[in-house]
Amino acid sequence: MANTLETLTDHLFTQLARLNDPQLDDAALHAEIARAGAMGHTAREIIAAGRLAVDAAKARADFLAGEPGPSVLGLGGGADASPPRPHMISGGR
């Protein structure tokens, strides 16, 4: 299984089709509703993680372009930023 947004979308639409199956009895429908809830929650977490990765990449690109980055990212440039430690620059400890 590929881990792409296209695959996630395919899984969500497949789940939607299962929820719309008129042959489901009450017990099966309740099971599908529970499954859909779990899938929806997991999908939101995957999307949030992807959004965070994009936001971090944008913040890093802004920092490299000379824009000050948020101090919480440890990129420097914020009002309360401290100078980078030598091991952060050279990769050593």
PyMOL Python script that loads the backbone (N, CA, C, O; Angstrom):
from pymol import cmd

cmd.read_pdbstr("""\
ATOM      1  N   MET A   1       0.844  -1.178   0.000  1.00  0.00           N
ATOM      2  CA  MET A   1       0.000   0.000   0.000  1.00  0.00           C
ATOM      3  C   MET A   1       0.884   1.234   0.000  1.00  0.00           C
ATOM      4  O   MET A   1       1.768   1.367   0.846  1.00  0.00           O
ATOM      5  N   ALA A   2       0.653   2.128  -0.934  1.00  0.00           N
ATOM      6  CA  ALA A   2       1.403   3.375  -1.007  1.00  0.00           C
ATOM      7  C   ALA A   2       0.827   4.358   0.012  1.00  0.00           C
ATOM      8  O   ALA A   2      -0.384   4.406   0.231  1.00  0.00           O
ATOM      9  N   ASN A   3       1.692   5.123   0.617  1.00  0.00           N
ATOM     10  CA  ASN A   3       1.267   6.118   1.598  1.00  0.00           C
ATOM     11  C   ASN A   3       1.217   7.487   0.938  1.00  0.00           C
ATOM     12  O   ASN A   3       2.121   8.305   1.110  1.00  0.00           O
ATOM     13  N   THR A   4       0.146   7.730   0.176  1.00  0.00           N
ATOM     14  CA  THR A   4      -0.023   8.993  -0.520  1.00  0.00           C
ATOM     15  C   THR A   4      -1.396   9.561  -0.191  1.00  0.00           C
ATOM     16  O   THR A   4      -2.277   8.850   0.292  1.00  0.00           O
ATOM     17  N   LEU A   5      -1.566  10.855  -0.461  1.00  0.00           N
ATOM     18  CA  LEU A   5      -2.884  11.458  -0.255  1.00  0.00           C
ATOM     19  C   LEU A   5      -3.908  10.876  -1.220  1.00  0.00           C
ATOM     20  O   LEU A   5      -5.095  10.810  -0.900  1.00  0.00           O
ATOM     21  N   GLU A   6      -3.462  10.455  -2.391  1.00  0.00           N
ATOM     22  CA  GLU A   6      -4.369   9.807  -3.348  1.00  0.00           C
ATOM     23  C   GLU A   6      -4.901   8.489  -2.776  1.00  0.00           C
ATOM     24  O   GLU A   6      -6.088   8.189  -2.905  1.00  0.00           O
ATOM     25  N   THR A   7      -4.029   7.710  -2.151  1.00  0.00           N
ATOM     26  CA  THR A   7      -4.452   6.451  -1.541  1.00  0.00           C
ATOM     27  C   THR A   7      -5.404   6.707  -0.382  1.00  0.00           C
ATOM     28  O   THR A   7      -6.405   6.009  -0.225  1.00  0.00           O
ATOM     29  N   LEU A   8      -5.085   7.716   0.431  1.00  0.00           N
ATOM     30  CA  LEU A   8      -5.965   8.079   1.537  1.00  0.00           C
ATOM     31  C   LEU A   8      -7.350   8.442   1.009  1.00  0.00           C
ATOM     32  O   LEU A   8      -8.358   7.994   1.555  1.00  0.00           O
ATOM     33  N   THR A   9      -7.405   9.242  -0.034  1.00  0.00           N
ATOM     34  CA  THR A   9      -8.678   9.636  -0.632  1.00  0.00           C
ATOM     35  C   THR A   9      -9.434   8.413  -1.145  1.00  0.00           C
ATOM     36  O   THR A   9     -10.645   8.307  -0.954  1.00  0.00           O
ATOM     37  N   ASP A  10      -8.731   7.499  -1.790  1.00  0.00           N
ATOM     38  CA  ASP A  10      -9.369   6.269  -2.279  1.00  0.00           C
ATOM     39  C   ASP A  10      -9.992   5.479  -1.126  1.00  0.00           C
ATOM     40  O   ASP A  10     -11.117   4.991  -1.242  1.00  0.00           O
ATOM     41  N   HIS A  11      -9.265   5.354  -0.022  1.00  0.00           N
ATOM     42  CA  HIS A  11      -9.782   4.617   1.141  1.00  0.00           C
ATOM     43  C   HIS A  11     -11.021   5.308   1.715  1.00  0.00           C
ATOM     44  O   HIS A  11     -11.985   4.645   2.098  1.00  0.00           O
ATOM     45  N   LEU A  12     -10.991   6.620   1.773  1.00  0.00           N
ATOM     46  CA  LEU A  12     -12.138   7.347   2.323  1.00  0.00           C
ATOM     47  C   LEU A  12     -13.373   7.202   1.433  1.00  0.00           C
ATOM     48  O   LEU A  12     -14.484   7.040   1.937  1.00  0.00           O
ATOM     49  N   PHE A  13     -13.185   7.260   0.122  1.00  0.00           N
ATOM     50  CA  PHE A  13     -14.327   7.067  -0.774  1.00  0.00           C
ATOM     51  C   PHE A  13     -14.832   5.624  -0.744  1.00  0.00           C
ATOM     52  O   PHE A  13     -16.033   5.392  -0.877  1.00  0.00           O
ATOM     53  N   THR A  14     -13.949   4.671  -0.576  1.00  0.00           N
ATOM     54  CA  THR A  14     -14.372   3.276  -0.437  1.00  0.00           C
ATOM     55  C   THR A  14     -15.208   3.102   0.824  1.00  0.00           C
ATOM     56  O   THR A  14     -16.216   2.395   0.816  1.00  0.00           O
ATOM     57  N   GLN A  15     -14.782   3.752   1.912  1.00  0.00           N
ATOM     58  CA  GLN A  15     -15.541   3.689   3.158  1.00  0.00           C
ATOM     59  C   GLN A  15     -16.913   4.344   2.975  1.00  0.00           C
ATOM     60  O   GLN A  15     -17.914   3.843   3.486  1.00  0.00           O
ATOM     61  N   LEU A  16     -16.957   5.448   2.254  1.00  0.00           N
ATOM     62  CA  LEU A  16     -18.226   6.115   1.988  1.00  0.00           C
ATOM     63  C   LEU A  16     -19.170   5.188   1.225  1.00  0.00           C
ATOM     64  O   LEU A  16     -20.368   5.147   1.508  1.00  0.00           O
ATOM     65  N   ALA A  17     -18.637   4.451   0.266  1.00  0.00           N
ATOM     66  CA  ALA A  17     -19.456   3.498  -0.496  1.00  0.00           C
ATOM     67  C   ALA A  17     -19.991   2.392   0.423  1.00  0.00           C
ATOM     68  O   ALA A  17     -21.142   1.974   0.293  1.00  0.00           O
ATOM     69  N   ARG A  18     -19.146   1.919   1.355  1.00  0.00           N
ATOM     70  CA  ARG A  18     -19.621   0.890   2.289  1.00  0.00           C
ATOM     71  C   ARG A  18     -20.744   1.434   3.175  1.00  0.00           C
ATOM     72  O   ARG A  18     -21.701   0.716   3.467  1.00  0.00           O
ATOM     73  N   LEU A  19     -20.637   2.673   3.599  1.00  0.00           N
ATOM     74  CA  LEU A  19     -21.689   3.274   4.421  1.00  0.00           C
ATOM     75  C   LEU A  19     -22.997   3.419   3.653  1.00  0.00           C
ATOM     76  O   LEU A  19     -24.075   3.405   4.249  1.00  0.00           O
ATOM     77  N   ASN A  20     -22.907   3.555   2.364  1.00  0.00           N
ATOM     78  CA  ASN A  20     -24.083   3.768   1.521  1.00  0.00           C
ATOM     79  C   ASN A  20     -24.687   2.456   1.018  1.00  0.00           C
ATOM     80  O   ASN A  20     -25.629   2.486   0.225  1.00  0.00           O
ATOM     81  N   ASP A  21     -24.177   1.320   1.451  1.00  0.00           N
ATOM     82  CA  ASP A  21     -24.664   0.014   0.994  1.00  0.00           C
ATOM     83  C   ASP A  21     -26.051  -0.256   1.591  1.00  0.00           C
ATOM     84  O   ASP A  21     -26.176  -0.390   2.808  1.00  0.00           O
ATOM     85  N   PRO A  22     -27.090  -0.338   0.758  1.00  0.00           N
ATOM     86  CA  PRO A  22     -28.443  -0.548   1.275  1.00  0.00           C
ATOM     87  C   PRO A  22     -28.665  -1.950   1.847  1.00  0.00           C
ATOM     88  O   PRO A  22     -29.669  -2.186   2.520  1.00  0.00           O
ATOM     89  N   GLN A  23     -27.756  -2.868   1.594  1.00  0.00           N
ATOM     90  CA  GLN A  23     -27.926  -4.236   2.082  1.00  0.00           C
ATOM     91  C   GLN A  23     -27.394  -4.430   3.503  1.00  0.00           C
ATOM     92  O   GLN A  23     -27.515  -5.522   4.059  1.00  0.00           O
ATOM     93  N   LEU A  24     -26.811  -3.395   4.095  1.00  0.00           N
ATOM     94  CA  LEU A  24     -26.284  -3.528   5.459  1.00  0.00           C
ATOM     95  C   LEU A  24     -27.442  -3.607   6.455  1.00  0.00           C
ATOM     96  O   LEU A  24     -28.374  -2.805   6.410  1.00  0.00           O
ATOM     97  N   ASP A  25     -27.364  -4.595   7.358  1.00  0.00           N
ATOM     98  CA  ASP A  25     -28.337  -4.622   8.444  1.00  0.00           C
ATOM     99  C   ASP A  25     -27.869  -3.643   9.528  1.00  0.00           C
ATOM    100  O   ASP A  25     -26.800  -3.042   9.413  1.00  0.00           O
ATOM    101  N   ASP A  26     -28.668  -3.491  10.564  1.00  0.00           N
ATOM    102  CA  ASP A  26     -28.347  -2.504  11.599  1.00  0.00           C
ATOM    103  C   ASP A  26     -26.988  -2.745  12.240  1.00  0.00           C
ATOM    104  O   ASP A  26     -26.229  -1.799  12.449  1.00  0.00           O
ATOM    105  N   ALA A  27     -26.672  -3.993  12.553  1.00  0.00           N
ATOM    106  CA  ALA A  27     -25.402  -4.299  13.212  1.00  0.00           C
ATOM    107  C   ALA A  27     -24.220  -3.983  12.298  1.00  0.00           C
ATOM    108  O   ALA A  27     -23.223  -3.407  12.734  1.00  0.00           O
ATOM    109  N   ALA A  28     -24.340  -4.365  11.031  1.00  0.00           N
ATOM    110  CA  ALA A  28     -23.262  -4.102  10.073  1.00  0.00           C
ATOM    111  C   ALA A  28     -23.117  -2.604   9.828  1.00  0.00           C
ATOM    112  O   ALA A  28     -22.002  -2.100   9.690  1.00  0.00           O
ATOM    113  N   LEU A  29     -24.254  -1.884   9.774  1.00  0.00           N
ATOM    114  CA  LEU A  29     -24.194  -0.439   9.577  1.00  0.00           C
ATOM    115  C   LEU A  29     -23.498   0.234  10.763  1.00  0.00           C
ATOM    116  O   LEU A  29     -22.673   1.126  10.568  1.00  0.00           O
ATOM    117  N   HIS A  30     -23.821  -0.181  11.974  1.00  0.00           N
ATOM    118  CA  HIS A  30     -23.164   0.382  13.160  1.00  0.00           C
ATOM    119  C   HIS A  30     -21.663   0.084  13.152  1.00  0.00           C
ATOM    120  O   HIS A  30     -20.861   0.930  13.548  1.00  0.00           O
ATOM    121  N   ALA A  31     -21.285  -1.104  12.707  1.00  0.00           N
ATOM    122  CA  ALA A  31     -19.860  -1.445  12.608  1.00  0.00           C
ATOM    123  C   ALA A  31     -19.162  -0.551  11.579  1.00  0.00           C
ATOM    124  O   ALA A  31     -18.048  -0.080  11.808  1.00  0.00           O
ATOM    125  N   GLU A  32     -19.829  -0.323  10.446  1.00  0.00           N
ATOM    126  CA  GLU A  32     -19.239   0.544   9.412  1.00  0.00           C
ATOM    127  C   GLU A  32     -19.152   1.992   9.883  1.00  0.00           C
ATOM    128  O   GLU A  32     -18.197   2.695   9.553  1.00  0.00           O
ATOM    129  N   ILE A  33     -20.139   2.439  10.650  1.00  0.00           N
ATOM    130  CA  ILE A  33     -20.095   3.799  11.194  1.00  0.00           C
ATOM    131  C   ILE A  33     -18.917   3.940  12.151  1.00  0.00           C
ATOM    132  O   ILE A  33     -18.222   4.956  12.131  1.00  0.00           O
ATOM    133  N   ALA A  34     -18.689   2.943  12.978  1.00  0.00           N
ATOM    134  CA  ALA A  34     -17.544   2.980  13.899  1.00  0.00           C
ATOM    135  C   ALA A  34     -16.233   2.968  13.112  1.00  0.00           C
ATOM    136  O   ALA A  34     -15.302   3.706  13.432  1.00  0.00           O
ATOM    137  N   ARG A  35     -16.169   2.129  12.089  1.00  0.00           N
ATOM    138  CA  ARG A  35     -14.968   2.066  11.260  1.00  0.00           C
ATOM    139  C   ARG A  35     -14.731   3.405  10.566  1.00  0.00           C
ATOM    140  O   ARG A  35     -13.598   3.881  10.499  1.00  0.00           O
ATOM    141  N   ALA A  36     -15.796   4.009  10.052  1.00  0.00           N
ATOM    142  CA  ALA A  36     -15.681   5.305   9.371  1.00  0.00           C
ATOM    143  C   ALA A  36     -15.178   6.378  10.336  1.00  0.00           C
ATOM    144  O   ALA A  36     -14.378   7.232   9.956  1.00  0.00           O
ATOM    145  N   GLY A  37     -15.643   6.332  11.570  1.00  0.00           N
ATOM    146  CA  GLY A  37     -15.166   7.290  12.568  1.00  0.00           C
ATOM    147  C   GLY A  37     -13.683   7.136  12.828  1.00  0.00           C
ATOM    148  O   GLY A  37     -12.954   8.126  12.903  1.00  0.00           O
ATOM    149  N   ALA A  38     -13.235   5.903  12.965  1.00  0.00           N
ATOM    150  CA  ALA A  38     -11.811   5.645  13.192  1.00  0.00           C
ATOM    151  C   ALA A  38     -10.988   6.056  11.979  1.00  0.00           C
ATOM    152  O   ALA A  38      -9.908   6.629  12.124  1.00  0.00           O
ATOM    153  N   MET A  39     -11.495   5.767  10.784  1.00  0.00           N
ATOM    154  CA  MET A  39     -10.774   6.153   9.571  1.00  0.00           C
ATOM    155  C   MET A  39     -10.713   7.668   9.438  1.00  0.00           C
ATOM    156  O   MET A  39      -9.683   8.219   9.050  1.00  0.00           O
ATOM    157  N   GLY A  40     -11.809   8.340   9.757  1.00  0.00           N
ATOM    158  CA  GLY A  40     -11.832   9.798   9.685  1.00  0.00           C
ATOM    159  C   GLY A  40     -10.838  10.418  10.651  1.00  0.00           C
ATOM    160  O   GLY A  40     -10.126  11.361  10.305  1.00  0.00           O
ATOM    161  N   HIS A  41     -10.794   9.884  11.863  1.00  0.00           N
ATOM    162  CA  HIS A  41      -9.839  10.391  12.859  1.00  0.00           C
ATOM    163  C   HIS A  41      -8.403  10.188  12.372  1.00  0.00           C
ATOM    164  O   HIS A  41      -7.582  11.103  12.441  1.00  0.00           O
ATOM    165  N   THR A  42      -8.113   9.004  11.889  1.00  0.00           N
ATOM    166  CA  THR A  42      -6.762   8.707  11.394  1.00  0.00           C
ATOM    167  C   THR A  42      -6.412   9.586  10.195  1.00  0.00           C
ATOM    168  O   THR A  42      -5.284  10.069  10.085  1.00  0.00           O
ATOM    169  N   ALA A  43      -7.368   9.793   9.304  1.00  0.00           N
ATOM    170  CA  ALA A  43      -7.138  10.644   8.130  1.00  0.00           C
ATOM    171  C   ALA A  43      -6.816  12.071   8.559  1.00  0.00           C
ATOM    172  O   ALA A  43      -5.921  12.701   7.996  1.00  0.00           O
ATOM    173  N   ARG A  44      -7.540  12.586   9.554  1.00  0.00           N
ATOM    174  CA  ARG A  44      -7.257  13.944  10.048  1.00  0.00           C
ATOM    175  C   ARG A  44      -5.852  14.037  10.627  1.00  0.00           C
ATOM    176  O   ARG A  44      -5.175  15.047  10.439  1.00  0.00           O
ATOM    177  N   GLU A  45      -5.406  13.003  11.324  1.00  0.00           N
ATOM    178  CA  GLU A  45      -4.053  13.001  11.890  1.00  0.00           C
ATOM    179  C   GLU A  45      -2.994  12.964  10.781  1.00  0.00           C
ATOM    180  O   GLU A  45      -1.971  13.643  10.871  1.00  0.00           O
ATOM    181  N   ILE A  46      -3.245  12.172   9.743  1.00  0.00           N
ATOM    182  CA  ILE A  46      -2.300  12.089   8.615  1.00  0.00           C
ATOM    183  C   ILE A  46      -2.212  13.442   7.914  1.00  0.00           C
ATOM    184  O   ILE A  46      -1.122  13.907   7.581  1.00  0.00           O
ATOM    185  N   ILE A  47      -3.358  14.065   7.695  1.00  0.00           N
ATOM    186  CA  ILE A  47      -3.383  15.373   7.033  1.00  0.00           C
ATOM    187  C   ILE A  47      -2.698  16.420   7.899  1.00  0.00           C
ATOM    188  O   ILE A  47      -1.955  17.255   7.383  1.00  0.00           O
ATOM    189  N   ALA A  48      -2.935  16.390   9.204  1.00  0.00           N
ATOM    190  CA  ALA A  48      -2.294  17.351  10.107  1.00  0.00           C
ATOM    191  C   ALA A  48      -0.779  17.176  10.107  1.00  0.00           C
ATOM    192  O   ALA A  48      -0.039  18.160  10.135  1.00  0.00           O
ATOM    193  N   ALA A  49      -0.319  15.935  10.076  1.00  0.00           N
ATOM    194  CA  ALA A  49       1.132  15.686  10.037  1.00  0.00           C
ATOM    195  C   ALA A  49       1.725  16.201   8.732  1.00  0.00           C
ATOM    196  O   ALA A  49       2.817  16.769   8.728  1.00  0.00           O
ATOM    197  N   GLY A  50       1.018  16.006   7.631  1.00  0.00           N
ATOM    198  CA  GLY A  50       1.480  16.520   6.343  1.00  0.00           C
ATOM    199  C   GLY A  50       1.510  18.038   6.330  1.00  0.00           C
ATOM    200  O   GLY A  50       2.446  18.645   5.810  1.00  0.00           O
ATOM    201  N   ARG A  51       0.473  18.653   6.909  1.00  0.00           N
ATOM    202  CA  ARG A  51       0.419  20.114   6.981  1.00  0.00           C
ATOM    203  C   ARG A  51       1.582  20.647   7.818  1.00  0.00           C
ATOM    204  O   ARG A  51       2.199  21.651   7.463  1.00  0.00           O
ATOM    205  N   LEU A  52       1.876  19.976   8.923  1.00  0.00           N
ATOM    206  CA  LEU A  52       2.997  20.387   9.769  1.00  0.00           C
ATOM    207  C   LEU A  52       4.312  20.297   9.007  1.00  0.00           C
ATOM    208  O   LEU A  52       5.157  21.185   9.126  1.00  0.00           O
ATOM    209  N   ALA A  53       4.494  19.242   8.230  1.00  0.00           N
ATOM    210  CA  ALA A  53       5.723  19.091   7.450  1.00  0.00           C
ATOM    211  C   ALA A  53       5.856  20.207   6.415  1.00  0.00           C
ATOM    212  O   ALA A  53       6.946  20.739   6.205  1.00  0.00           O
ATOM    213  N   VAL A  54       4.745  20.556   5.774  1.00  0.00           N
ATOM    214  CA  VAL A  54       4.776  21.643   4.788  1.00  0.00           C
ATOM    215  C   VAL A  54       5.075  22.974   5.480  1.00  0.00           C
ATOM    216  O   VAL A  54       5.894  23.759   5.002  1.00  0.00           O
ATOM    217  N   ASP A  55       4.413  23.219   6.596  1.00  0.00           N
ATOM    218  CA  ASP A  55       4.652  24.471   7.333  1.00  0.00           C
ATOM    219  C   ASP A  55       6.097  24.572   7.805  1.00  0.00           C
ATOM    220  O   ASP A  55       6.697  25.646   7.751  1.00  0.00           O
ATOM    221  N   ALA A  56       6.656  23.459   8.267  1.00  0.00           N
ATOM    222  CA  ALA A  56       8.055  23.466   8.705  1.00  0.00           C
ATOM    223  C   ALA A  56       8.992  23.736   7.535  1.00  0.00           C
ATOM    224  O   ALA A  56       9.974  24.465   7.676  1.00  0.00           O
ATOM    225  N   ALA A  57       8.691  23.149   6.382  1.00  0.00           N
ATOM    226  CA  ALA A  57       9.518  23.391   5.195  1.00  0.00           C
ATOM    227  C   ALA A  57       9.436  24.857   4.776  1.00  0.00           C
ATOM    228  O   ALA A  57      10.446  25.452   4.397  1.00  0.00           O
ATOM    229  N   LYS A  58       8.234  25.445   4.843  1.00  0.00           N
ATOM    230  CA  LYS A  58       8.087  26.858   4.515  1.00  0.00           C
ATOM    231  C   LYS A  58       8.856  27.727   5.505  1.00  0.00           C
ATOM    232  O   LYS A  58       9.522  28.682   5.106  1.00  0.00           O
ATOM    233  N   ALA A  59       8.766  27.400   6.790  1.00  0.00           N
ATOM    234  CA  ALA A  59       9.484  28.174   7.804  1.00  0.00           C
ATOM    235  C   ALA A  59      10.987  28.068   7.581  1.00  0.00           C
ATOM    236  O   ALA A  59      11.712  29.054   7.712  1.00  0.00           O
ATOM    237  N   ARG A  60      11.442  26.890   7.251  1.00  0.00           N
ATOM    238  CA  ARG A  60      12.870  26.692   6.987  1.00  0.00           C
ATOM    239  C   ARG A  60      13.302  27.494   5.755  1.00  0.00           C
ATOM    240  O   ARG A  60      14.363  28.118   5.760  1.00  0.00           O
ATOM    241  N   ALA A  61      12.483  27.477   4.705  1.00  0.00           N
ATOM    242  CA  ALA A  61      12.799  28.236   3.490  1.00  0.00           C
ATOM    243  C   ALA A  61      12.821  29.733   3.784  1.00  0.00           C
ATOM    244  O   ALA A  61      13.687  30.448   3.280  1.00  0.00           O
ATOM    245  N   ASP A  62      11.876  30.216   4.595  1.00  0.00           N
ATOM    246  CA  ASP A  62      11.865  31.630   4.979  1.00  0.00           C
ATOM    247  C   ASP A  62      13.122  31.983   5.757  1.00  0.00           C
ATOM    248  O   ASP A  62      13.711  33.045   5.552  1.00  0.00           O
ATOM    249  N   PHE A  63      13.532  31.084   6.655  1.00  0.00           N
ATOM    250  CA  PHE A  63      14.733  31.324   7.453  1.00  0.00           C
ATOM    251  C   PHE A  63      15.961  31.402   6.549  1.00  0.00           C
ATOM    252  O   PHE A  63      16.816  32.271   6.721  1.00  0.00           O
ATOM    253  N   LEU A  64      16.038  30.503   5.607  1.00  0.00           N
ATOM    254  CA  LEU A  64      17.186  30.508   4.701  1.00  0.00           C
ATOM    255  C   LEU A  64      17.173  31.727   3.780  1.00  0.00           C
ATOM    256  O   LEU A  64      18.222  32.149   3.294  1.00  0.00           O
ATOM    257  N   ALA A  65      15.989  32.292   3.540  1.00  0.00           N
ATOM    258  CA  ALA A  65      15.876  33.476   2.696  1.00  0.00           C
ATOM    259  C   ALA A  65      16.128  34.757   3.486  1.00  0.00           C
ATOM    260  O   ALA A  65      15.960  35.857   2.960  1.00  0.00           O
ATOM    261  N   GLY A  66      16.526  34.615   4.741  1.00  0.00           N
ATOM    262  CA  GLY A  66      16.838  35.784   5.553  1.00  0.00           C
ATOM    263  C   GLY A  66      15.706  36.242   6.444  1.00  0.00           C
ATOM    264  O   GLY A  66      15.876  37.183   7.219  1.00  0.00           O
ATOM    265  N   GLU A  67      14.541  35.592   6.353  1.00  0.00           N
ATOM    266  CA  GLU A  67      13.437  35.961   7.219  1.00  0.00           C
ATOM    267  C   GLU A  67      13.653  35.315   8.582  1.00  0.00           C
ATOM    268  O   GLU A  67      14.090  34.167   8.656  1.00  0.00           O
ATOM    269  N   PRO A  68      13.356  36.030   9.652  1.00  0.00           N
ATOM    270  CA  PRO A  68      13.500  35.397  10.972  1.00  0.00           C
ATOM    271  C   PRO A  68      12.450  34.315  11.157  1.00  0.00           C
ATOM    272  O   PRO A  68      11.278  34.507  10.833  1.00  0.00           O
ATOM    273  N   GLY A  69      12.878  33.193  11.675  1.00  0.00           N
ATOM    274  CA  GLY A  69      11.953  32.098  11.916  1.00  0.00           C
ATOM    275  C   GLY A  69      11.409  32.153  13.325  1.00  0.00           C
ATOM    276  O   GLY A  69      11.996  32.813  14.183  1.00  0.00           O
ATOM    277  N   PRO A  70      10.294  31.474  13.592  1.00  0.00           N
ATOM    278  CA  PRO A  70       9.760  31.428  14.951  1.00  0.00           C
ATOM    279  C   PRO A  70      10.780  30.785  15.889  1.00  0.00           C
ATOM    280  O   PRO A  70      11.399  29.777  15.548  1.00  0.00           O
ATOM    281  N   SER A  71      10.947  31.371  17.061  1.00  0.00           N
ATOM    282  CA  SER A  71      11.965  30.859  17.976  1.00  0.00           C
ATOM    283  C   SER A  71      11.685  29.435  18.429  1.00  0.00           C
ATOM    284  O   SER A  71      12.610  28.711  18.797  1.00  0.00           O
ATOM    285  N   VAL A  72      10.424  29.024  18.406  1.00  0.00           N
ATOM    286  CA  VAL A  72      10.078  27.678  18.845  1.00  0.00           C
ATOM    287  C   VAL A  72      10.695  26.609  17.938  1.00  0.00           C
ATOM    288  O   VAL A  72      10.887  25.467  18.354  1.00  0.00           O
ATOM    289  N   LEU A  73      11.003  26.992  16.692  1.00  0.00           N
ATOM    290  CA  LEU A  73      11.614  26.034  15.767  1.00  0.00           C
ATOM    291  C   LEU A  73      13.108  25.884  15.987  1.00  0.00           C
ATOM    292  O   LEU A  73      13.730  24.977  15.434  1.00  0.00           O
ATOM    293  N   GLY A  74      13.696  26.774  16.797  1.00  0.00           N
ATOM    294  CA  GLY A  74      15.129  26.689  17.050  1.00  0.00           C
ATOM    295  C   GLY A  74      15.973  27.059  15.850  1.00  0.00           C
ATOM    296  O   GLY A  74      17.125  26.637  15.745  1.00  0.00           O
ATOM    297  N   LEU A  75      15.413  27.845  14.944  1.00  0.00           N
ATOM    298  CA  LEU A  75      16.137  28.237  13.746  1.00  0.00           C
ATOM    299  C   LEU A  75      16.926  29.528  13.946  1.00  0.00           C
ATOM    300  O   LEU A  75      17.724  29.914  13.092  1.00  0.00           O
ATOM    301  N   GLY A  76      16.702  30.182  15.060  1.00  0.00           N
ATOM    302  CA  GLY A  76      17.346  31.470  15.302  1.00  0.00           C
ATOM    303  C   GLY A  76      16.526  32.583  14.706  1.00  0.00           C
ATOM    304  O   GLY A  76      15.593  32.344  13.941  1.00  0.00           O
ATOM    305  N   GLY A  77      16.877  33.798  15.058  1.00  0.00           N
ATOM    306  CA  GLY A  77      16.216  34.953  14.480  1.00  0.00           C
ATOM    307  C   GLY A  77      15.050  35.471  15.284  1.00  0.00           C
ATOM    308  O   GLY A  77      14.641  36.612  15.069  1.00  0.00           O
ATOM    309  N   GLY A  78      14.489  34.703  16.201  1.00  0.00           N
ATOM    310  CA  GLY A  78      13.405  35.191  17.028  1.00  0.00           C
ATOM    311  C   GLY A  78      13.930  36.101  18.116  1.00  0.00           C
ATOM    312  O   GLY A  78      15.134  36.135  18.372  1.00  0.00           O
ATOM    313  N   ALA A  79      13.048  36.836  18.756  1.00  0.00           N
ATOM    314  CA  ALA A  79      13.461  37.793  19.781  1.00  0.00           C
ATOM    315  C   ALA A  79      14.176  37.118  20.945  1.00  0.00           C
ATOM    316  O   ALA A  79      15.091  37.689  21.539  1.00  0.00           O
ATOM    317  N   ASP A  80      13.755  35.907  21.264  1.00  0.00           N
ATOM    318  CA  ASP A  80      14.371  35.216  22.391  1.00  0.00           C
ATOM    319  C   ASP A  80      15.324  34.110  21.935  1.00  0.00           C
ATOM    320  O   ASP A  80      15.645  33.200  22.699  1.00  0.00           O
ATOM    321  N   ALA A  81      15.770  34.201  20.691  1.00  0.00           N
ATOM    322  CA  ALA A  81      16.639  33.153  20.140  1.00  0.00           C
ATOM    323  C   ALA A  81      18.041  33.281  20.713  1.00  0.00           C
ATOM    324  O   ALA A  81      18.559  34.383  20.895  1.00  0.00           O
ATOM    325  N   SER A  82      18.634  32.152  20.989  1.00  0.00           N
ATOM    326  CA  SER A  82      20.028  32.141  21.423  1.00  0.00           C
ATOM    327  C   SER A  82      20.874  31.696  20.242  1.00  0.00           C
ATOM    328  O   SER A  82      20.365  31.054  19.323  1.00  0.00           O
ATOM    329  N   PRO A  83      22.150  32.026  20.253  1.00  0.00           N
ATOM    330  CA  PRO A  83      22.993  31.615  19.132  1.00  0.00           C
ATOM    331  C   PRO A  83      23.044  30.096  19.026  1.00  0.00           C
ATOM    332  O   PRO A  83      22.980  29.406  20.043  1.00  0.00           O
ATOM    333  N   PRO A  84      23.156  29.567  17.815  1.00  0.00           N
ATOM    334  CA  PRO A  84      23.216  28.113  17.659  1.00  0.00           C
ATOM    335  C   PRO A  84      24.439  27.540  18.356  1.00  0.00           C
ATOM    336  O   PRO A  84      25.513  28.142  18.370  1.00  0.00           O
ATOM    337  N   ARG A  85      24.250  26.383  18.923  1.00  0.00           N
ATOM    338  CA  ARG A  85      25.372  25.702  19.574  1.00  0.00           C
ATOM    339  C   ARG A  85      26.269  25.081  18.511  1.00  0.00           C
ATOM    340  O   ARG A  85      25.778  24.703  17.448  1.00  0.00           O
ATOM    341  N   PRO A  86      27.567  24.966  18.765  1.00  0.00           N
ATOM    342  CA  PRO A  86      28.477  24.449  17.739  1.00  0.00           C
ATOM    343  C   PRO A  86      28.085  23.094  17.171  1.00  0.00           C
ATOM    344  O   PRO A  86      28.228  22.864  15.970  1.00  0.00           O
ATOM    345  N   HIS A  87      27.586  22.180  18.028  1.00  0.00           N
ATOM    346  CA  HIS A  87      27.241  20.855  17.503  1.00  0.00           C
ATOM    347  C   HIS A  87      26.048  20.916  16.556  1.00  0.00           C
ATOM    348  O   HIS A  87      25.881  20.021  15.727  1.00  0.00           O
ATOM    349  N   MET A  88      25.205  21.962  16.660  1.00  0.00           N
ATOM    350  CA  MET A  88      24.073  22.104  15.756  1.00  0.00           C
ATOM    351  C   MET A  88      24.550  22.516  14.373  1.00  0.00           C
ATOM    352  O   MET A  88      23.905  22.205  13.372  1.00  0.00           O
ATOM    353  N   ILE A  89      25.662  23.206  14.317  1.00  0.00           N
ATOM    354  CA  ILE A  89      26.169  23.681  13.045  1.00  0.00           C
ATOM    355  C   ILE A  89      26.992  22.595  12.357  1.00  0.00           C
ATOM    356  O   ILE A  89      26.820  22.342  11.164  1.00  0.00           O
ATOM    357  N   SER A  90      27.877  21.959  13.104  1.00  0.00           N
ATOM    358  CA  SER A  90      28.800  21.005  12.497  1.00  0.00           C
ATOM    359  C   SER A  90      28.251  19.599  12.450  1.00  0.00           C
ATOM    360  O   SER A  90      28.781  18.753  11.730  1.00  0.00           O
ATOM    361  N   GLY A  91      27.194  19.330  13.205  1.00  0.00           N
ATOM    362  CA  GLY A  91      26.635  17.989  13.227  1.00  0.00           C
ATOM    363  C   GLY A  91      27.327  17.095  14.256  1.00  0.00           C
ATOM    364  O   GLY A  91      26.893  15.962  14.458  1.00  0.00           O
ATOM    365  N   GLY A  92      28.377  17.563  14.903  1.00  0.00           N
ATOM    366  CA  GLY A  92      29.076  16.793  15.917  1.00  0.00           C
ATOM    367  C   GLY A  92      28.477  16.989  17.280  1.00  0.00           C
ATOM    368  O   GLY A  92      27.530  17.760  17.436  1.00  0.00           O
ATOM    369  N   ARG A  93      29.004  16.313  18.265  1.00  0.00           N
ATOM    370  CA  ARG A  93      28.498  16.457  19.639  1.00  0.00           C
ATOM    371  C   ARG A  93      29.538  16.994  20.547  1.00  0.00           C
ATOM    372  O   ARG A  93      29.284  17.178  21.737  1.00  0.00           O
TER     373      ARG A  93
END
""", "prot")
cmd.dss("prot")
cmd.show_as("cartoon", "prot")
cmd.util.cbc("prot")
cmd.orient("prot")
